[in-house]
Amino acid sequence: MMVGKHACENNKMFCMNLSAPFLCDLYRGPMMDAFKYVDIIFGNETEAAKFSEVQKLGVTDVKEIALKVAALEKENTKRERVVVFTQGADNVILAKDGKISEFPAIKLPEEKLIDTNGAGDAFTGGFMAQLIQGKTIEACIKCGIWAATEIIQRSGCSFSQDVRYTNE
């Protein structure tokens, strides 16, 4: 929470993952203490559903959850909270400025799908790589989708040395 508070006081971006569903329940208090400082929140559809249940948001649809999460109390009012929920092979959901946008996942033939472990981390890494370069949220999501798609085509969570992202 100290990192979030420091980020808020210095107008720095603070990002957080919802983490495994059981953590939303087990650490609901500390999570919500930190949550008021979060500028960008990441999660998948299962984590979003558990968060909604634990925090009693009263909705089950992932798009509705994203909008409710985006509207939760926030300390730094200089920027709106951005919510990004992945859904495996289904569209990535973005809640921003009170609106929902969807970004299609890249469809792979089943034989190319090797290992989904680390896909969410790869997505977040790709997203953040673009964010620190000052790219738009939409460009960040596209890179996140690309990174996750690359990772699920190999065993383990590592890229080969010759993999490069191009934002075409």
N, CA and C of each residue as an Amber inpcrd file, in Angstrom:
protein
   504
   0.8180000  -1.1820000   0.0000000   0.0000000   0.0000000   0.0000000
   0.8700000   1.2570000   0.0000000   2.0380000   1.1770000   0.5970000
   2.9270000   2.3410000   0.6340000   3.3650000   2.7410000  -0.7740000
   3.5680000   1.7510000  -1.6410000   3.9650000   2.0470000  -3.0180000
   2.8310000   2.7820000  -3.7290000   1.6060000   2.3080000  -3.5380000
   0.4460000   2.9590000  -4.1400000   0.2770000   4.3870000  -3.6550000
   0.4460000   4.5820000  -2.3620000   0.3170000   5.9280000  -1.7880000
   1.3980000   6.8530000  -2.3420000   2.6250000   6.3280000  -2.4180000
   3.7320000   7.1110000  -2.9800000   3.4320000   7.4840000  -4.4350000
   2.9460000   6.5280000  -5.2040000   2.6040000   6.7930000  -6.6090000
   1.5420000   7.8840000  -6.7030000   0.5360000   7.7980000  -5.8600000
  -0.5460000   8.7850000  -5.8610000  -0.0200000  10.1760000  -5.5110000
   0.7660000  10.2530000  -4.4600000   1.2880000  11.5450000  -4.0040000
   2.2130000  12.1980000  -5.0210000   2.8340000  11.3800000  -5.8660000
   3.7750000  11.8900000  -6.8570000   3.2290000  11.8080000  -8.2810000
   1.9270000  11.5780000  -8.3890000   1.2340000  11.4730000  -9.6740000
   1.9130000  10.4940000 -10.6320000   2.3050000   9.3410000 -10.0960000
   2.9010000   8.2670000 -10.8910000   1.8440000   7.1950000 -11.1260000
   1.9810000   6.4950000 -12.2170000   1.0480000   5.4280000 -12.5700000
   1.2590000   4.2340000 -11.6390000   0.1560000   3.6880000 -11.1190000
   0.2000000   2.5110000 -10.2500000  -0.6870000   1.4400000 -10.8660000
  -0.0930000   0.2950000 -11.1740000  -0.8040000  -0.8080000 -11.8270000
  -0.8000000  -2.0310000 -10.9200000  -1.8460000  -2.8550000 -11.0390000
  -1.9610000  -4.0350000 -10.1830000  -2.7060000  -5.1430000 -10.9220000
  -2.3410000  -6.3770000 -10.6130000  -3.0630000  -7.5620000 -11.0820000
  -4.0270000  -8.0050000  -9.9980000  -5.1830000  -8.5100000 -10.3930000
  -6.1100000  -9.0630000  -9.4010000  -5.5330000 -10.3090000  -8.7440000
  -4.7330000 -11.0780000  -9.4450000  -4.1020000 -12.3020000  -8.9450000
  -5.0830000 -13.4580000  -8.8750000  -4.6230000 -14.5690000  -8.3470000
  -5.4360000 -15.7840000  -8.2850000  -6.7380000 -15.5220000  -7.5250000
  -7.8330000 -16.1530000  -7.9640000  -9.1350000 -15.9060000  -7.3330000
  -9.1370000 -16.0520000  -5.8100000  -8.4280000 -17.0390000  -5.2730000
  -8.4500000 -17.2220000  -3.8180000  -7.8150000 -16.0350000  -3.0870000
  -6.8980000 -15.3180000  -3.7530000  -6.2700000 -14.1560000  -3.1200000
  -7.2510000 -12.9960000  -2.9830000  -8.1830000 -12.8860000  -3.9440000
  -9.2260000 -11.8460000  -3.8530000 -10.0530000 -12.0310000  -2.5880000
 -10.2140000 -13.2720000  -2.1790000 -10.9930000 -13.5970000  -0.9840000
 -10.1190000 -13.5140000   0.2700000  -8.9790000 -14.1810000   0.2320000
  -8.1000000 -14.2720000   1.3960000  -7.5630000 -12.9020000   1.8360000
  -7.2500000 -12.0530000   0.8790000  -6.6640000 -10.7400000   1.1920000
  -7.5820000  -9.5950000   0.7660000  -8.8830000  -9.7840000   0.9510000
  -9.8340000  -8.7700000   0.4720000  -9.6000000  -7.3970000   1.1060000
  -9.2900000  -7.3360000   2.3840000  -9.0560000  -6.0490000   3.0500000
  -7.8290000  -5.3330000   2.5170000  -6.6580000  -5.9790000   2.5870000
  -5.4520000  -5.3260000   2.0610000  -5.5620000  -4.9910000   0.5700000
  -6.2390000  -5.8620000  -0.1830000  -6.3990000  -5.5870000  -1.6120000
  -7.1800000  -4.2920000  -1.8220000  -8.2520000  -4.1250000  -1.0750000
  -9.0660000  -2.9200000  -1.2350000  -8.3660000  -1.6810000  -0.6730000
  -7.5160000  -1.8630000   0.3430000  -6.7240000  -0.7350000   0.8380000
  -5.8110000  -0.2090000  -0.2700000  -5.2060000  -1.1190000  -1.0120000
  -4.3140000  -0.7320000  -2.1100000  -5.0940000  -0.2880000  -3.3370000
  -6.2860000  -0.8300000  -3.5010000  -7.0600000  -0.6200000  -4.7240000
  -7.3690000   0.8470000  -4.9990000  -7.5360000   1.6220000  -3.9640000
  -7.8890000   3.0370000  -4.1730000  -6.7780000   3.8220000  -4.8730000
  -5.5790000   3.2330000  -4.9280000  -4.4530000   3.8810000  -5.5940000
  -4.2320000   3.3720000  -7.0230000  -4.9520000   2.3470000  -7.4160000
  -4.7120000   1.6780000  -8.7000000  -5.2310000   2.5070000  -9.8730000
  -4.3300000   2.7490000 -10.8280000  -4.6940000   3.4370000 -12.0670000
  -5.0910000   2.4420000 -13.1540000  -4.3510000   1.3350000 -13.2390000
  -4.6580000   0.2930000 -14.2200000  -4.7070000  -1.0360000 -13.4890000
  -5.8200000  -1.7480000 -13.6570000  -5.9790000  -3.0650000 -13.0350000
  -6.0990000  -4.1160000 -14.1300000  -5.3720000  -5.2090000 -13.9590000
  -5.3930000  -6.3280000 -14.8990000  -6.0190000  -7.5400000 -14.2230000
  -6.6500000  -8.3820000 -14.9910000  -7.1670000  -9.6440000 -14.4820000
  -7.7320000 -10.4640000 -15.6250000  -8.0880000 -11.7020000 -15.3000000
  -8.7870000 -12.5120000 -16.2930000 -10.2420000 -12.6550000 -15.8630000
 -11.0320000 -13.3300000 -16.6670000 -12.4650000 -13.4040000 -16.3940000
 -12.7820000 -14.1270000 -15.0870000 -11.9910000 -15.1200000 -14.7190000
 -12.2130000 -15.8530000 -13.4710000 -11.8880000 -14.9710000 -12.2680000
 -10.7760000 -14.2670000 -12.3400000 -10.3920000 -13.3460000 -11.2660000
 -11.4130000 -12.2200000 -11.1230000 -11.8960000 -11.7170000 -12.2510000
 -12.8990000 -10.6420000 -12.2300000 -14.1760000 -11.1110000 -11.5460000
 -14.6220000 -12.3240000 -11.8810000 -15.8490000 -12.8670000 -11.2830000
 -15.6930000 -13.0280000  -9.7740000 -14.5500000 -13.5390000  -9.3390000
 -14.3110000 -13.7210000  -7.9080000 -14.2350000 -12.3700000  -7.1970000
 -13.5560000 -11.4080000  -7.7990000 -13.4610000 -10.0710000  -7.2180000
 -14.8570000  -9.4760000  -7.0540000 -15.6890000  -9.6070000  -8.0710000
 -17.0580000  -9.0850000  -8.0170000 -17.8490000  -9.7460000  -6.8950000
 -17.6850000 -11.0480000  -6.7620000 -18.3900000 -11.7910000  -5.7080000
 -17.9330000 -11.3350000  -4.3240000 -16.6230000 -11.3050000  -4.1120000
 -16.0590000 -10.9640000  -2.8020000 -16.3680000  -9.5160000  -2.4160000
 -16.3090000  -8.6230000  -3.3830000 -16.5530000  -7.2030000  -3.1050000
 -18.0290000  -6.8280000  -3.2200000 -18.8640000  -7.8400000  -3.4880000
 -20.3210000  -7.6400000  -3.5630000 -20.6980000  -6.5300000  -4.5540000
 -20.1440000  -6.6410000  -5.7700000 -20.4470000  -5.6560000  -6.8050000
 -21.8350000  -5.8660000  -7.4060000 -22.4000000  -7.0620000  -7.2190000
 -23.7660000  -7.3150000  -7.6590000 -23.9260000  -7.6060000  -9.1400000
 -22.8300000  -7.8940000  -9.8330000 -22.9050000  -8.2230000 -11.2570000
 -22.0320000  -9.4380000 -11.5540000 -22.3830000 -10.1560000 -12.6230000
 -21.6070000 -11.3380000 -13.0010000 -21.0390000 -11.2430000 -14.4140000
 -21.5930000 -10.3860000 -15.2510000 -21.0920000 -10.2140000 -16.6140000
 -19.7480000  -9.4890000 -16.5650000 -18.7570000 -10.0100000 -17.2780000
 -17.4010000  -9.4590000 -17.1890000 -17.3440000  -7.9900000 -17.6180000
 -18.1530000  -7.5960000 -18.5790000 -18.1690000  -6.1820000 -19.0000000
 -18.7440000  -5.2940000 -17.8960000 -19.8000000  -5.7610000 -17.2650000
 -20.3930000  -4.9980000 -16.1600000 -19.4340000  -4.9200000 -14.9770000
 -18.7410000  -6.0290000 -14.7160000 -17.7470000  -6.0290000 -13.6370000
 -16.6690000  -4.9900000 -13.9420000 -16.1940000  -4.9720000 -15.1780000
 -15.1440000  -4.0220000 -15.5660000 -15.5880000  -2.5810000 -15.3240000
 -16.8140000  -2.2620000 -15.6970000 -17.3240000  -0.9020000 -15.4800000
 -17.4380000  -0.5680000 -13.9980000 -17.9050000  -1.5340000 -13.1980000
 -18.0310000  -1.3060000 -11.7470000 -16.6530000  -1.1230000 -11.1070000
 -15.6980000  -1.9540000 -11.5160000 -14.3410000  -1.8580000 -10.9660000
 -13.7220000  -0.5060000 -11.3340000 -13.9280000  -0.0770000 -12.5580000
 -13.3850000   1.2140000 -12.9950000 -13.9550000   2.3660000 -12.1740000
 -15.1890000   2.2080000 -11.7050000 -15.8720000   3.2820000 -10.9730000
 -15.6210000   3.2580000  -9.4630000 -14.8890000   2.2640000  -8.9580000
 -14.6080000   2.2150000  -7.5250000 -13.7920000   3.4390000  -7.1060000
 -13.9160000   3.7840000  -5.8290000 -13.2240000   4.9590000  -5.2780000
 -11.7410000   4.9440000  -5.6380000 -11.2380000   6.1180000  -5.9870000
  -9.8430000   6.2600000  -6.4000000  -9.2760000   7.5470000  -5.8070000
  -8.0850000   7.4650000  -5.2480000  -7.4480000   8.6290000  -4.6250000
  -6.9800000   9.6580000  -5.6480000  -6.2360000   9.1990000  -6.6500000
  -5.7020000  10.1240000  -7.6510000  -6.7840000  10.3730000  -8.6990000
  -7.3890000  11.5370000  -8.6230000  -8.4840000  11.8620000  -9.5420000
  -7.9880000  12.5710000 -10.8030000  -6.6780000  12.6390000 -10.9750000
  -6.1300000  13.2800000 -12.1760000  -6.2830000  12.3990000 -13.4100000
  -6.5360000  11.1130000 -13.2020000  -6.7860000  10.2060000 -14.3270000
  -7.7870000   9.1480000 -13.8960000  -8.5600000   8.7110000 -14.8540000
  -9.5570000   7.6680000 -14.6110000  -8.8650000   6.3230000 -14.4380000
  -9.5080000   5.4230000 -13.7090000  -8.9950000   4.0610000 -13.6080000
  -9.2940000   3.3350000 -14.9180000  -8.3500000   2.5330000 -15.3530000
  -8.4830000   1.7030000 -16.5470000  -8.5210000   0.2480000 -16.0950000
  -9.4720000  -0.5130000 -16.6220000  -9.6160000  -1.9260000 -16.2790000
  -9.4150000  -2.7510000 -17.5390000  -8.5460000  -3.7600000 -17.4510000
  -8.2710000  -4.6370000 -18.5820000  -8.4600000  -6.0770000 -18.1200000
  -9.4530000  -6.7530000 -18.7040000  -9.7190000  -8.1540000 -18.3820000
  -9.5070000  -9.0120000 -19.6240000  -8.6390000 -10.0060000 -19.4850000
  -8.4560000 -10.9820000 -20.5590000  -9.4520000 -12.1120000 -20.3540000
  -9.7120000 -12.8450000 -21.4380000 -10.6800000 -13.9440000 -21.3750000
 -10.2110000 -15.1280000 -22.2160000  -8.9460000 -15.4850000 -22.1060000
  -8.4430000 -16.5970000 -22.9000000  -8.5590000 -16.2990000 -24.3840000
  -9.2450000 -17.1720000 -25.1100000  -9.4060000 -17.0140000 -26.5600000
 -10.4830000 -15.9950000 -26.9250000 -11.2150000 -15.4990000 -25.9320000
 -12.2620000 -14.5080000 -26.1930000 -11.6890000 -13.0880000 -26.1110000
 -12.5000000 -12.1260000 -26.4680000 -12.0670000 -10.7260000 -26.5210000
 -11.5070000 -10.2150000 -25.1980000 -10.5060000  -9.3550000 -25.2950000
 -10.0110000  -8.6040000 -24.1430000 -10.9910000  -7.4570000 -23.9140000
 -11.3510000  -7.2460000 -22.6540000 -12.3020000  -6.2010000 -22.2770000
 -11.5360000  -5.0190000 -21.6850000 -11.8360000  -3.8360000 -22.1810000
 -11.2670000  -2.5970000 -21.6610000 -12.4010000  -1.7220000 -21.1530000
 -12.3100000  -1.3130000 -19.8870000 -13.2340000  -0.3140000 -19.3390000
 -12.4220000   0.9530000 -19.1290000 -12.8440000   2.0110000 -19.8210000
 -12.1080000   3.2760000 -19.7690000 -13.0960000   4.4040000 -20.0390000
 -13.0500000   5.4250000 -19.2140000 -13.9220000   6.5920000 -19.3940000
 -15.4000000   6.2120000 -19.4330000 -15.7870000   5.2240000 -18.6220000
 -17.1880000   4.8210000 -18.5350000 -17.6900000   4.0190000 -19.7150000
 -16.7870000   3.5820000 -20.5850000 -17.1800000   2.8260000 -21.7750000
 -16.4110000   1.5180000 -21.8510000 -17.0120000   0.5620000 -22.5500000
 -16.3820000  -0.7320000 -22.7960000 -15.8950000  -0.7850000 -24.2370000
 -14.6820000  -1.2700000 -24.4140000 -14.1490000  -1.5920000 -25.7400000
 -13.6980000  -3.0390000 -25.6940000 -13.7460000  -3.7000000 -26.8340000
 -13.3120000  -5.0920000 -26.9190000 -12.2410000  -5.2310000 -27.9930000
 -11.2750000  -6.0860000 -27.7110000 -10.1710000  -6.3440000 -28.6220000
 -10.0860000  -7.8490000 -28.8420000 -10.1400000  -8.2910000 -30.0890000
 -10.1500000  -9.7290000 -30.3460000  -8.8080000 -10.3890000 -30.0360000
  -8.8950000 -11.5470000 -29.4080000  -7.7060000 -12.3670000 -29.2180000
  -7.3260000 -12.9420000 -30.5800000  -6.0650000 -13.2630000 -30.7390000
  -5.6080000 -13.8780000 -31.9880000  -5.9630000 -15.3610000 -31.9250000
  -6.7270000 -15.8150000 -32.8870000  -7.1590000 -17.2200000 -32.9190000
  -6.0320000 -18.0810000 -33.4760000  -5.7180000 -19.1330000 -32.7510000
  -4.6830000 -20.0710000 -33.1750000  -5.2970000 -21.4310000 -33.4610000
  -4.7470000 -22.1590000 -34.4270000  -5.1750000 -23.5510000 -34.5860000
  -4.8000000 -24.3300000 -33.3210000  -5.6150000 -25.2860000 -32.9720000
  -5.4130000 -26.0340000 -31.7260000  -4.0130000 -26.6340000 -31.6120000
  -3.4460000 -27.0770000 -32.7220000  -2.1230000 -27.7160000 -32.6680000
  -1.0060000 -26.7200000 -32.3190000  -1.2530000 -25.4300000 -32.4460000
  -0.2460000 -24.4220000 -32.0890000  -0.3250000 -24.0150000 -30.6220000
  -1.4060000 -24.3510000 -29.9610000  -1.5860000 -24.0250000 -28.5500000
  -0.8270000 -25.0590000 -27.7160000   0.2600000 -24.6370000 -27.0930000
   1.1320000 -25.5560000 -26.3590000   0.9410000 -25.4590000 -24.8480000
   0.9940000 -24.2440000 -24.2930000   1.0060000 -24.0760000 -22.8410000
   0.4780000 -22.6790000 -22.4990000  -0.6260000 -22.6170000 -21.7670000
  -1.2090000 -21.3060000 -21.4300000  -0.6430000 -20.7120000 -20.1380000
   0.2090000 -21.4620000 -19.4360000   0.8350000 -20.9040000 -18.2340000
   1.6540000 -19.6750000 -18.6120000   1.4300000 -18.6030000 -17.9080000
   2.1760000 -17.3770000 -18.1550000   1.5560000 -16.4580000 -19.1900000
   0.4290000 -16.8590000 -19.7780000  -0.1970000 -16.0210000 -20.8080000
  -0.6170000 -14.6640000 -20.2470000  -1.1920000 -14.6550000 -19.0620000
  -1.6090000 -13.3930000 -18.4470000  -0.4250000 -12.5080000 -18.1060000
   0.6440000 -13.1230000 -17.6150000   1.8570000 -12.3590000 -17.3090000
   2.4680000 -11.7900000 -18.5840000   2.4620000 -12.5910000 -19.6540000
   2.9820000 -12.1110000 -20.9360000   2.1330000 -10.9520000 -21.4520000
   0.8130000 -11.0820000 -21.3130000  -0.0790000  -9.9970000 -21.7300000
   0.2810000  -8.7110000 -20.9880000   0.3860000  -8.8090000 -19.6720000
   0.6920000  -7.6270000 -18.8630000   2.0640000  -7.0610000 -19.2230000
   3.0300000  -7.9370000 -19.4510000   4.3640000  -7.4780000 -19.8470000
   4.3540000  -6.7370000 -21.1680000   3.6420000  -7.2830000 -22.1510000
   3.5250000  -6.6080000 -23.4460000   2.8310000  -5.2680000 -23.3110000
   1.7730000  -5.2500000 -22.5260000   1.0320000  -4.0090000 -22.2690000
   1.9590000  -2.9620000 -21.6610000   2.6570000  -3.3490000 -20.6040000
   3.5170000  -2.4010000 -19.8880000   4.6880000  -1.9280000 -20.7520000
   5.2070000  -2.8100000 -21.6140000   6.3080000  -2.4180000 -22.5030000
   5.9030000  -1.2540000 -23.3980000   4.6630000  -1.2430000 -23.8250000
   4.1760000  -0.1410000 -24.6580000   3.8050000   1.0760000 -23.8090000
   3.2520000   0.8290000 -22.6300000   2.8460000   1.9300000 -21.7520000
   4.0350000   2.8150000 -21.3850000   5.1600000   2.1930000 -21.0490000
   6.3270000   2.9860000 -20.6450000   6.9240000   3.7710000 -21.8090000
   6.5080000   3.4130000 -23.0260000   6.9400000   4.1660000 -24.2090000
   5.9310000   5.2540000 -24.5820000   4.9010000   5.4030000 -23.7460000
   3.9220000   6.4530000 -23.9790000   2.8610000   6.1280000 -25.0120000
   2.6940000   4.8540000 -25.3290000   1.6930000   4.4480000 -26.3250000
   0.2880000   4.5360000 -25.7370000  -0.7040000   4.5260000 -26.6010000
  -2.0940000   4.5620000 -26.1550000  -2.4580000   3.2500000 -25.4670000
  -3.5040000   3.2840000 -24.6650000  -3.9830000   2.0650000 -24.0060000
  -4.3350000   1.0120000 -25.0550000  -4.9300000   1.4430000 -26.1410000
  -5.3060000   0.5130000 -27.2080000  -4.0720000  -0.1630000 -27.8120000
  -3.0070000   0.5990000 -28.0400000  -1.7580000   0.0310000 -28.5550000
  -1.1410000  -0.9200000 -27.5300000  -1.2510000  -0.5730000 -26.2590000
  -0.7420000  -1.4350000 -25.1850000  -1.4650000  -2.7800000 -25.1900000
  -2.7740000  -2.7470000 -25.3480000  -3.5600000  -3.9860000 -25.3700000
  -3.1640000  -4.8460000 -26.5610000  -2.9840000  -4.2410000 -27.7100000
  -2.6000000  -5.0100000 -28.9060000  -1.2630000  -5.7110000 -28.7060000
  -0.3110000  -5.0400000 -28.0660000   0.9740000  -5.6760000 -27.7830000
   0.8100000  -6.7780000 -26.7420000  -0.0450000  -6.5480000 -25.7510000
  -0.3190000  -7.5830000 -24.7590000  -0.8920000  -8.8370000 -25.3990000
  -1.8220000  -8.6580000 -26.3140000  -2.4110000  -9.7990000 -27.0300000
  -1.3320000 -10.5220000 -27.8270000  -0.4910000  -9.7580000 -28.5020000
   0.5990000 -10.3640000 -29.2700000   1.5140000 -11.1850000 -28.3550000
   1.9270000 -10.6050000 -27.2250000   2.8500000 -11.2860000 -26.3100000
   2.2340000 -12.5670000 -25.7530000   0.9710000 -12.5050000 -25.3600000
   0.2990000 -13.7000000 -24.8390000   0.1990000 -14.7710000 -25.9160000
  -0.0950000 -14.3580000 -27.1420000  -0.1990000 -15.3100000 -28.2550000
   1.1390000 -15.9830000 -28.5180000   2.2220000 -15.2420000 -28.4290000
   3.5580000 -15.8270000 -28.6060000   3.8560000 -16.8540000 -27.5170000
   3.5590000 -16.5140000 -26.2760000   3.8850000 -17.3820000 -25.1380000
   3.1310000 -18.7060000 -25.1850000   1.8660000 -18.6850000 -25.5620000
   1.0750000 -19.9250000 -25.5270000   1.4620000 -20.8980000 -26.6380000
   2.3550000 -20.4890000 -27.5170000   2.8170000 -21.3730000 -28.5870000
   4.1100000 -22.1040000 -28.2260000   4.5180000 -22.0030000 -26.9670000
   5.7350000 -22.7000000 -26.5360000   5.5610000 -23.1730000 -25.1010000
   6.3920000 -24.0810000 -24.7100000   6.3610000 -24.5820000 -23.3420000
   7.1880000 -23.6440000 -22.4690000   6.5970000 -23.2150000 -21.3710000
   7.2910000 -22.2810000 -20.4880000   7.0330000 -20.8530000 -20.9050000
   7.4450000 -19.9460000 -20.0660000   7.1540000 -18.5250000 -20.2950000
   8.4240000 -17.7780000 -20.6760000   8.9050000 -18.0430000 -21.8950000
  10.0840000 -17.3250000 -22.3720000   9.9970000 -17.1560000 -23.8840000
  10.5310000 -16.0460000 -24.3490000  10.5660000 -15.7540000 -25.7740000
  11.9010000 -16.1990000 -26.3490000  11.9100000 -16.5620000 -27.6150000
  13.1820000 -16.8130000 -28.2800000  13.8470000 -15.4590000 -28.5310000
  15.1390000 -15.4660000 -28.7600000  15.8950000 -14.2220000 -28.9310000
  15.4720000 -13.4240000 -30.1630000  14.9140000 -14.0940000 -31.1630000
  14.5970000 -13.3990000 -32.4090000  13.1440000 -12.9240000 -32.5170000
  12.3750000 -13.0350000 -31.4510000  10.9860000 -12.5670000 -31.4770000
  10.9710000 -11.0590000 -31.2470000  10.2980000 -10.3410000 -32.1250000
  10.2100000  -8.8850000 -32.0170000   8.7840000  -8.4410000 -32.2970000
   8.3080000  -7.5090000 -31.5190000   6.9650000  -6.9590000 -31.7250000
   7.0230000  -5.8150000 -32.7240000   6.1290000  -5.8620000 -33.6750000
   5.9320000  -4.7300000 -34.5820000   4.4660000  -4.3630000 -34.4840000
   4.1860000  -3.1130000 -34.3550000   2.8090000  -2.6850000 -34.1080000
   2.0190000  -2.4710000 -35.3960000   2.1690000  -3.3660000 -36.3210000
   1.4440000  -3.2650000 -37.5960000   0.0750000  -3.8710000 -37.4950000
